[in-house]
Amino acid sequence: MPTSASGFDLTPLPAARVEALAADLSPEERHIILHQGTERPGCGVFLDNKKNGVYVCRLCALPLYTSEAKFNSGTGWPSFFETFDEAHVRELHDDSHGMRRTEIRCARCDAHLGHVFDDGPRPTGKRHCLNSASLSFVDEGQPLPLKS
């Protein structure tokens, strides 16, 4: 069983389990999470979230980002300068839409999260630009869900 440095199981989920986890998604959420869609800028529920806590994968609840790494990028999407654990987010080349970008996905369930760019703040210089539809939020002090 592959485990991240932070102690989370990274065993890839079978397609049937991903489909079961996606059963309650709206058509738009399915498009974003399962088919690499993008929500409109400025409309995501986590864009202006100022609470302390952890952002987890909407499908499998793997911790992805903390509120301490969130910043206002002015792009219209929630943005983070670093991951909860670098092993939790997988990067892929994305040549769609006539440009080269780096797509980011959940390392456990392969849910599309958004894209990462090299124009973020210090200390990393990265801007992980996320779809709110791909995330759930766990308030600080609450246990992280064990959904996988």
C-alpha positions in Angstrom: 0.0 0.0 0.0 1.6 3.3 -1.1 1.5 5.8 1.8 2.4 9.5 1.6 4.9 11.2 4.0 1.9 12.6 5.9 0.6 9.0 6.4 -2.3 8.8 3.9 -3.1 5.8 1.8 -2.4 6.6 -1.9 -3.5 3.4 -3.4 -5.3 4.3 -6.7 -9.0 3.7 -6.4 -10.7 1.3 -8.9 -13.0 2.9 -11.5 -16.0 1.3 -9.9 -15.2 3.0 -6.6 -14.7 6.4 -8.3 -18.1 6.0 -10.0 -19.7 5.2 -6.7 -18.2 8.2 -5.0 -19.3 10.4 -8.0 -22.9 9.2 -7.8 -24.2 12.3 -6.0 -22.4 14.8 -8.3 -24.4 17.2 -10.5 -23.8 17.1 -14.2 -21.6 20.2 -14.0 -19.6 18.7 -11.1 -19.1 15.4 -13.0 -17.9 17.4 -16.1 -15.3 19.3 -13.9 -14.1 16.5 -11.7 -14.3 13.5 -14.1 -13.8 15.1 -17.5 -11.3 17.9 -16.8 -13.8 20.7 -17.0 -13.4 24.2 -15.5 -15.9 26.2 -13.5 -16.5 29.8 -14.5 -14.2 32.3 -12.7 -15.7 34.0 -9.6 -18.4 31.5 -8.9 -16.7 28.8 -6.8 -17.9 28.4 -3.2 -14.4 28.4 -1.8 -13.1 31.5 -3.7 -13.7 33.8 -0.7 -13.5 31.2 2.1 -11.4 32.7 4.9 -11.9 29.9 7.5 -8.9 27.9 8.9 -8.8 24.3 7.9 -8.0 21.7 5.2 -9.3 21.5 1.6 -9.8 17.8 0.7 -10.6 16.0 -2.5 -14.4 16.1 -3.2 -14.4 12.5 -4.2 -12.0 10.6 -1.9 -11.3 13.1 0.9 -7.5 13.0 0.5 -6.1 16.2 2.1 -4.9 18.5 -0.7 -4.3 22.1 0.6 -4.4 24.0 3.9 -5.9 27.4 4.5 -2.4 28.7 5.4 -1.3 28.2 1.8 -4.4 29.9 0.3 -4.0 33.4 -1.3 -6.0 35.8 -3.3 -4.6 35.5 -6.9 -7.2 37.8 -8.5 -7.9 35.1 -11.1 -11.4 34.1 -9.9 -10.4 30.7 -8.6 -9.2 29.5 -5.2 -5.4 29.6 -5.3 -2.7 27.9 -3.1 1.1 28.3 -3.2 1.8 24.7 -1.8 0.1 21.4 -1.3 -0.8 19.6 2.0 1.6 16.9 0.9 3.3 17.0 -2.5 2.5 13.2 -3.1 -1.3 14.0 -2.8 -1.4 16.0 -6.1 -0.3 14.6 -9.4 0.8 16.8 -12.3 0.2 16.1 -16.0 0.9 18.0 -19.2 -2.2 19.6 -20.7 -2.0 20.8 -24.3 -5.7 21.5 -24.7 -7.1 25.0 -25.6 -4.0 25.8 -27.8 -1.6 26.2 -24.9 0.7 24.1 -22.7 -0.4 24.0 -19.0 0.2 21.7 -16.1 -3.0 19.9 -15.0 -3.3 18.8 -11.4 -5.3 15.8 -10.2 -5.9 13.9 -7.0 -3.2 11.3 -6.6 -5.6 8.7 -5.2 -8.8 9.0 -7.2 -7.6 10.9 -10.3 -10.2 13.7 -9.8 -9.4 16.8 -11.9 -8.5 19.7 -9.6 -7.3 22.5 -11.8 -3.9 23.7 -13.0 -0.6 24.9 -11.5 1.3 27.9 -12.8 4.7 29.4 -12.1 3.4 32.9 -11.1 2.6 32.4 -7.5 4.0 34.0 -4.3 7.0 33.1 -2.3 8.2 30.7 -1.0 7.3 28.4 -3.8 6.4 30.7 -6.7 3.6 28.3 -7.6 -0.1 29.1 -8.1 -2.3 26.0 -7.8 -5.5 27.3 -9.3 -8.4 25.1 -8.2 -12.0 24.4 -9.1 -14.2 24.7 -5.9 -16.3 21.8 -7.3 -13.3 19.5 -6.9 -13.0 20.3 -3.2 -14.6 19.9 0.2 -13.5 21.8 3.3 -12.8 20.5 6.8 -12.8 23.2 9.5 -9.7 23.4 11.7 -10.0 21.1 14.7 -12.4 18.7 13.0 -11.3 15.2 12.0 -10.4 14.6 8.4 -12.9 12.2 6.7 -11.7 8.7 5.9 -13.6 8.5 2.6 -11.7 6.4 0.1 
